[in-house]
Amino acid sequence: MTHIGGVLGFALHLILVLQQSLATVAPPTTDAPHKNLGRPERGHYQVTGTNDTVCLLAYMGLQFNISFTSASLNKTVQEVINLQPNLTKTSGSCGADRASLRLSLDADKTNLTFFFTLNTTSNKYHLSEISLDATWPDMKEPFSVRNATLDYLRGTRGFSYMCREEQTLAVVPQLSINTFQLQVQPFNVTKNQFGAAEECKLDKEDMLIAIVVGAALAGLVLIVLVAYLIGRRRSHAGYQTI
């Protein structure tokens, strides 16, 4: 029985270690406050090129973290806003080594544009630029930012980039964008469908954690079962001796 108690003590210790390890894994954060908006709705966006064929596909939920000067409060405020796909108009363009996705809403009072660049030598693409132009009722002056030195969402031509986990795209100090359940392919879209997905690092880490935890729990069950069988065997042997 002492042996079983020792095994169970070890098992409980292992569970605590796993819980502490999982507690250290957190999604990316941003300096902007997260209001309790819930996850944004996932939008399906596409850009058509010549012959009305789809040349860029994007499925994703988007959330703005934006700082601007409020006209009513006369000070800088921070807002977290979910983009609503059903109110969004899609446009863009596709070239040999550059593609864009433009999302417009509020009668073009808000225009968010993603620019992708392809290295034709390595056949690797990435999100190289984001711009946002907005004129909202409480803005003291129009909001316009652009960053053309980004390096996000890196993938291979003919493949899609996928990231189910929330990730934050920092654009400028006044703007960052949270993406949810993102899948995008800006080049070589075939038959209006995504190519095979290349998963982001966050998804791979989550999968690895799930495998490790599953293996540890399976091992834990096996240890307890073996300890139980050994304990029963010793108990029976003790009874026979008496």
N, C-alpha and C positions, 0 to 999 in steps of 0.2 A: 504493500500500500504506500510505503514511503517512496518507492520508485515511481509509482503513478503520480503521487503528489508532486514530485520533482519535475516530471514531464509536463504535467498540466501547468505548473508554475512557469516553465520555459515557454509553453505555448502562449500563455497570457502575456508574457513579456514580448514575444514576437508580434502579437497583435498590436500592442501599444506602440512598438517601433514602427510598424506599418502605418498606423494612424498618424503618428508624428510626421512620417515621411510624406504622406499624402497632404497633410496640412500645410506643408511648405510649398506645394505646387499651386500657384495662383495664376489667373489669367492676367494678361498685360494690363497695366493701369495707365491712366492719363491724369494730368494735373486738373483737368476740368471736373467739376462735381457730377456724379452720376445720379440723376433724378430717377425715381422709380417708374420709368416709362415701360419697362419690359423690353423684350427683344423686338427690334423693328421687323416689319413684314418683309419677307424675302421677295424681291422684285426680279422679274425675268426681262432682260434687256438684250436687244440685238441691233447690229448695224448692218445695213445691206450695201453692197458694192455694185459693181457692174452686173448687168443681166439679172438684177434683183436677187442675187445670191447673198446669203449671210456671210459676212467676213469677220464679224466679231460677236462673241456670245458672252454674256455675263449674267449669272444668277447670284444675288447677294442681298442681304439686309444692310442698310446704311444708317449711321447715326452721327450727327454733327456734334462736336464739342467746340463751341464758338464763343469768342469774347468780342464785344462791340460796345460802343458808347450809346447808352440809352438816352433818347431825347426827353422822355418823361422824368427820368431820375437824374439826368445830367451827370452820369458816372458810368464807368465801365462795368458791364454785367457779363456773367457767364451763363450760357444756355446749353442744354442738351436737347437735341431735337431729332426725332426719328423721321426719316424720309418715307413718304407714303407712295408706293409704286403706282397705285391707281390714279394718282394726281400728277404723275410724272410723264413728260414727253421725252422721247429718246431720239437722238440724232448722232451723227459722227461721220468718220471717214476712215478709209483703209488705204494704205500705200504699201510699197514694197518693204519698207523698213520702219514705218511709223503708222500708228493707228490711234484713233481717238474715240471716246465715248462721252457724249454730252447729255446730261440729265437736266431738264428744265421743268420748273413748276412755278405756280403763282403767276401765270401769264408772262413767263420769261423774267419775272422779278428775281428768280433764283436760278443760277446756272452753274452746275458743277461739272467739270470736265476732267476726264482721266486721259492721259497720253501714254501710250506704250511705244517702246523703241526696240527694234530687233537688230542684233548684231548678225549680219548675214554671213560672217566668217565662222562664228561659233554656233550659229543657229539658236542662240539664247535670246530671250526677250525679257523685259522688265518694265514695271511701271515707273516711268522716268519723270513724270510731271503731273501735278494736280493744280487746278485753278478753281476758285469760287468767286463769283460775282453775285452779290445779293443786295436788294433794296427792300428792306422790311419796314413796316409802319413805325416801329419804335426806334429805328436806327437814326442817329443824329446826322449821319452822312452815309453814303453808299459804302458797302463793304466790298473790297476787292483785294484778293491775295493770289499769289502764284509762286510755286516753287518748282523749278525745272532741273533740280539736282537730286531727285529722289532715286532710290534703288529698292523698290518693293516688288513683291509678287513675281519673283523670278521663275521662268519656265523655259521649256524647249519648244521650238517651232513644231507645230503639228500635235502638241500635247496641251492639255488644259492644266491650269494651276488651281489647286483646291485647298481650302482651309476651313474646316467646319468650326473650329474654335474662334472665339472673338479675338481679333487683333486690332491694334491701333496704328493708324498711318499718321504720323506726325508730319504736318505740312509746314506750318509756321507757328510761332508762339500763340497766335490768336486763333489757330484752327488745327484740329486733329479730327480724324474720321475713324470711327469704329466700324469694322466689317464683321458680319455674322454669316456663317454658312456660305462662304464665298466660293464660287467656281467661275473662272474666266479663261477665255481663249481669244487672244487678239489677232492671231495669224493662222492661216492654213486651216480654216474651218471646213470640214467635209460633210456634205449632205445635211447641212444645218444642224449638226450635232457636235457635242464636245468630243475631242480626242481623249485617249487614255489620260487619267489624272495623275499629276505629280503632286504628292501631298506635302503640305507645309511642315516645318519642324515641330510646331505645336501639336499637330495631329499625330505625328510619329512618336513624340514623347508620351502622349496620352495612351497610345496603343502599347508602348513598352511598359508603362506603369500598370496597365490592365493585365498584361501577360505576367509580369512579376508578381503582382498581388494574387492573381489566380493560381500561379504555381506555388506561391507560399501557403495559400489557404489549403490547396490540395495536399501539400506536404504536411501541414498541420493536422489535417484530418487523418492522414495515414499514421502519423506519430501517435496520436491519441488512440487510434484503433489498435495499433501494435501494443501500446502500453496496457490497454484494457485486456487484450488477449493474454499478455504475459502475466498480468495480475491475476486473472482467472485461473491460469494454469498453475501458478504458485499456490493459490488458495486451495485448489483441488488436491495438489500434492501434499499440502499440510494436513488436510483432513484424512488422507489415506494413511499418513504416518501415525496419527493418533489412533 
